[in-house]
Amino acid sequence: MKAIPEPVPAQADWPSTRKHFRSSSGEIFNGYFAEGRTWSFKKQDLLDARARRLFENAALACSVDAYPFQAPLTHKSGPCVLTDGHEMLMLSSYDYLGLIGDPRVDAAAIEAVKRYGTGTGGVRLLTGTLELHRETEEALARFKGTEAALTFTSGYVANLAVISSLFGPADRVIADSLSHRSLMDACRLAGVQVQRFEHNDPESLRREIQSGGANGVQANRTLIISDGVFSMDGDICCLPDLIAIKKEFGCYLLMDESHATGVLGAGGRGTDEHFGIDTGDVDIWTGSLAKAIPSGGGFVAGSRELMIYLQHASAPFIFSGAMPAPTAAAVRAAIGIVEAEPGRVDKVRRNARFLREGLQELGFDTGLSQTAVIPLMLYDDTRTALFARELRNRGILTSPVMFPAVAQGSSRLRLCVTAAHSEQQLQFALDVFATLRDA
């Protein structure tokens, strides 16, 4: 097994005291949010009354140079990033295994461009399927332990594809209350009845199943939905309980592995490996290929029959352009690295424990986190945005998460650690958090 390369160390010129680094708002909005500007969106307008809160909040953030989003990076992402000419410690990247920029992944993508070009010229069902797509899907199925797999252009699209092509108004979905937005959008597209069960609560799920159906309408089929690792809270689903209830009531089960792939299980294969469960006990596996796998796209994995059906019934497979060759090649190369170097999975787990326990010792609330996703619960939108601003002034780039991405009153910084972070970098972060706590 190859050793994990040493990460780039923290630079000596990182600010140990407060500096003022510009937010991204000036360049992104070109001065649109000028002081004193107001908006009066009406229900007949293209941007209706719902836009008012969004614009007012953005204007407020820009007025104090604290707009916290869309900081443009001028180099590849990693444990250290460059933005606006300054090096920052990145603490909100999904690159859990530290594979962005790995020369083996980059070389595979470059070779794919040379062989196949940058586009496919078609949709997968017609002229857009490359030999490389099939090889990548075989690698995904092997890694996940399923009969077959299909790739799509994003994890979001993969969820839209599978739910909308399998289920309809005569069926129902019962989803964990913290399931990803893409799963809920897929249900809306399908027109399926939707019920929600309390987060990670098997008894709540049982009650929802026994209730019959949404609005008292008896459903034909019932699909249970959950994430393996919940993207905003970093906790792990109760998969053994979901499988037991699914079998008890004759339901189907979909698991979104976007944040579990590369993070859970000794080999990073996901929630099933974490719990020692046969992948066949879950009917549908979906996930992103733009997180621990440093590429783009998404996947659906399961039985061969299911994949054959999706090839001929899912709208994104039939009507949307195929995944570009360099993207597919990067996926295939990354899977090979994860299989050969399981030490990366252990490293991200150890780094997550180091940062999470360090934050807890400082008195911060890290919510439900059990994984590399660590929410720093601040609860108030303004406090969260300003905290992110102060972290940036001290050389740390983080993602504030506020309503509507999370419920009102549950704003947080979503911290993510990777296998590429060194203990020195994480300790630097803890020192900064301690300074802000005391301030």
Long-range contacts (C-beta under 8 A, 24 or more apart in sequence): 1-340, 1-341, 1-342, 1-343, 2-340, 2-341, 3-343, 4-98, 4-341, 4-343, 4-344, 4-347, 4-419, 6-422, 7-78, 7-79, 7-98, 7-420, 7-421, 7-422, 7-425, 8-78, 8-79, 8-80, 9-422, 9-424, 9-425, 10-80, 10-89, 10-422, 10-424, 10-425, 10-428, 11-80, 11-87, 13-87, 14-87, 14-89, 14-395, 14-428, 15-393, 15-394, 15-395, 16-394, 17-394, 18-390, 18-393, 18-394, 19-393, 19-394, 19-395, 20-65, 20-393, 21-84, 21-86, 21-392, 21-393, 22-65, 22-84, 23-61, 23-62, 23-65, 23-66, 23-67, 23-68, 23-71, 23-389, 23-392, 24-67, 24-69, 24-70, 24-71, 24-72, 24-83, 24-84, 25-58, 25-61, 25-62, 25-65, 25-67, 26-62, 27-72, 28-67, 28-70, 28-72, 29-58, 29-62, 33-58, 33-59, 33-62, 33-63, 35-63, 57-381, 61-385, 64-386, 64-389, 65-389, 66-385, 66-386, 66-388, 66-389, 68-385, 68-388, 68-389, 68-399, 68-400, 69-399, 69-400, 71-392, 71-397, 76-100, 76-101, 77-101, 78-420, 79-418, 79-420, 79-421, 79-422, 79-425, 80-425, 81-397, 83-397, 86-395, 87-395, 88-392, 88-395, 88-396, 88-397, 89-395, 89-396, 89-397, 89-425, 89-428, 89-429, 90-397, 91-391, 91-396, 91-397, 91-398, 91-415, 91-416, 91-417, 91-429, 92-397, 92-398, 92-399, 92-413, 92-414, 92-415, 92-416, 93-416, 93-418, 94-259, 94-290, 94-291, 94-292, 94-416, 95-291, 95-292, 95-294, 95-418, 95-420, 96-262, 96-263, 96-291, 96-292, 96-348, 96-372, 96-416, 96-417, 96-418, 96-419, 97-262, 97-268, 97-292, 97-294, 97-338, 97-344, 97-345, 97-348, 97-418, 97-419, 98-344, 98-347, 98-348, 98-418, 98-419, 98-420, 98-421, 99-292, 99-293, 99-294, 99-334, 99-337, 99-338, 99-344, 100-294, 101-294, 102-294, 102-334, 102-337, 104-333, 104-337, 105-294, 105-295, 105-330, 105-333, 105-334, 105-337, 106-330, 107-333, 108-329, 108-330, 108-332, 108-333, 109-295, 109-326, 109-327, 109-329, 109-330, 109-333, 110-326, 111-329, 112-325, 112-326, 112-328, 112-329, 112-330, 113-325, 113-326, 115-325, 116-325, 117-325, 118-324, 118-325, 118-326, 119-321, 119-324, 120-321, 120-322, 120-323, 120-324, 120-325, 122-321, 122-322, 123-317, 123-318, 123-319, 123-320, 123-321, 123-322, 124-311, 124-317, 124-318, 124-322, 125-311, 125-312, 125-317, 125-318, 128-321, 128-322, 129-322, 130-322, 130-325, 130-328, 132-325, 132-328, 132-329, 132-332, 133-322, 133-323, 133-328, 135-332, 136-328, 136-329, 136-331, 136-332, 137-299, 139-331, 139-332, 139-335, 139-336, 140-299, 140-301, 140-331, 140-335, 141-301, 143-269, 143-335, 143-338, 143-339, 144-257, 144-269, 144-270, 144-279, 144-285, 144-299, 144-301, 145-269, 145-272, 145-279, 146-279, 146-280, 146-285, 146-301, 146-302, 146-303, 147-302, 147-303, 147-304, 147-307, 148-301, 148-302, 148-303, 148-304, 148-306, 148-307, 149-299, 149-300, 149-301, 149-302, 149-307, 150-299, 150-300, 150-301, 150-307, 150-310, 150-311, 150-317, 151-289, 151-297, 151-298, 151-299, 151-323, 151-328, 151-331, 152-297, 152-298, 152-299, 152-300, 152-316, 152-317, 152-320, 152-323, 153-296, 153-297, 153-298, 153-316, 153-320, 153-321, 153-322, 153-323, 154-288, 154-290, 154-296, 154-297, 154-298, 155-182, 155-256, 155-258, 155-286, 155-287, 155-288, 155-289, 155-290, 155-297, 155-298, 155-299, 156-182, 156-185, 156-298, 157-298, 157-316, 157-320, 158-286, 158-287, 158-288, 158-297, 158-298, 158-299, 158-300, 158-316, 159-183, 159-185, 159-186, 159-256, 159-286, 159-298, 160-185, 160-186, 160-189, 160-315, 160-316, 161-300, 161-310, 161-314, 161-315, 161-316, 161-317, 162-186, 162-254, 162-284, 162-286, 162-300, 162-310, 162-314, 163-187, 163-189, 163-190, 163-192, 163-223, 163-254, 164-189, 164-190, 164-314, 164-315, 165-309, 165-310, 165-313, 165-314, 165-315, 166-190, 166-223, 166-284, 166-309, 167-192, 167-221, 167-223, 168-192, 169-193, 170-219, 170-220, 170-221, 171-219, 171-220, 171-221, 171-222, 171-223, 172-213, 172-214, 172-219, 172-221, 172-222, 172-223, 173-222, 173-223, 173-224, 173-225, 174-205, 174-208, 174-209, 174-222, 174-223, 174-224, 174-225, 174-251, 175-224, 175-225, 175-226, 176-200, 176-225, 176-226, 176-227, 176-230, 176-237, 178-227, 178-230, 178-232, 178-233, 179-225, 179-226, 179-227, 179-256, 180-227, 180-231, 180-256, 180-258, 182-256, 183-225, 183-254, 183-256, 192-223, 193-217, 193-219, 199-230, 200-235, 200-237, 200-238, 202-238, 202-241, 202-242, 202-244, 202-245, 205-241, 205-242, 205-245, 206-245, 209-245, 209-249, 209-251, 221-251, 221-252, 222-249, 222-250, 222-251, 222-252, 223-251, 223-252, 223-253, 223-254, 224-251, 224-252, 224-253, 224-254, 225-253, 225-254, 225-256, 226-253, 226-254, 226-255, 226-256, 227-255, 227-256, 227-257, 227-258, 227-259, 227-260, 228-255, 228-256, 228-257, 228-258, 228-259, 228-260, 228-261, 228-264, 228-270, 228-271, 228-274, 229-258, 229-259, 229-260, 229-263, 229-264, 229-271, 229-371, 229-373, 230-259, 230-368, 230-373, 231-258, 231-259, 231-373, 232-373, 232-375, 232-401, 232-405, 232-406, 232-412, 232-414, 233-367, 233-368, 233-369, 233-373, 233-375, 234-259, 234-367, 234-368, 234-369, 234-370, 234-371, 234-372, 234-373, 234-374, 234-375, 235-367, 235-368, 235-369, 235-370, 235-371, 236-260, 236-264, 236-271, 236-274, 236-370, 236-371, 237-271, 239-271, 239-272, 239-274, 239-275, 239-277, 239-282, 240-275, 240-277, 243-277, 243-281, 243-282, 252-283, 252-284, 253-281, 253-282, 253-283, 253-284, 254-282, 254-283, 254-284, 254-285, 254-286, 255-282, 255-284, 255-285, 255-286, 256-286, 256-287, 257-285, 257-286, 257-287, 258-286, 258-287, 258-288, 258-291, 258-298, 259-288, 259-291, 259-371, 259-373, 260-287, 261-287, 261-288, 261-291, 261-292, 261-293, 262-291, 262-292, 262-293, 262-338, 262-344, 262-345, 262-348, 263-292, 263-345, 263-348, 263-349, 263-371, 263-372, 264-371, 265-345, 266-342, 266-345, 266-346, 267-338, 267-339, 267-342, 267-345, 268-292, 268-338, 268-342, 268-344, 268-345, 289-327, 289-331, 292-338, 293-330, 293-331, 293-334, 293-335, 293-338, 294-330, 294-334, 295-327, 295-328, 295-330, 295-331, 295-334, 296-323, 296-327, 296-330, 297-323, 297-327, 297-328, 297-331, 344-419, 345-419, 347-419, 348-372, 348-417, 348-418, 348-419, 351-417, 351-418, 351-419, 351-421, 351-423, 351-426, 352-417, 354-417, 354-423, 354-426, 355-415, 355-417, 355-426, 355-429, 355-430, 358-426, 358-427, 358-430, 359-430, 359-433, 362-430, 362-433, 362-434, 362-437, 363-437, 364-433, 364-437, 367-412, 372-416, 372-417, 372-418, 373-414, 373-415, 373-416, 374-414, 374-415, 374-416, 374-417, 375-401, 375-412, 375-413, 375-414, 375-415, 376-412, 376-413, 376-414, 376-415, 377-410, 377-412, 378-411, 378-412, 378-413, 379-409, 379-410, 379-411, 379-412, 380-409, 380-411, 381-411, 383-411, 384-411, 384-412, 384-413, 387-413, 387-436, 388-413, 390-436, 391-432, 391-436, 394-432, 394-435, 394-436, 395-432, 396-429, 396-432
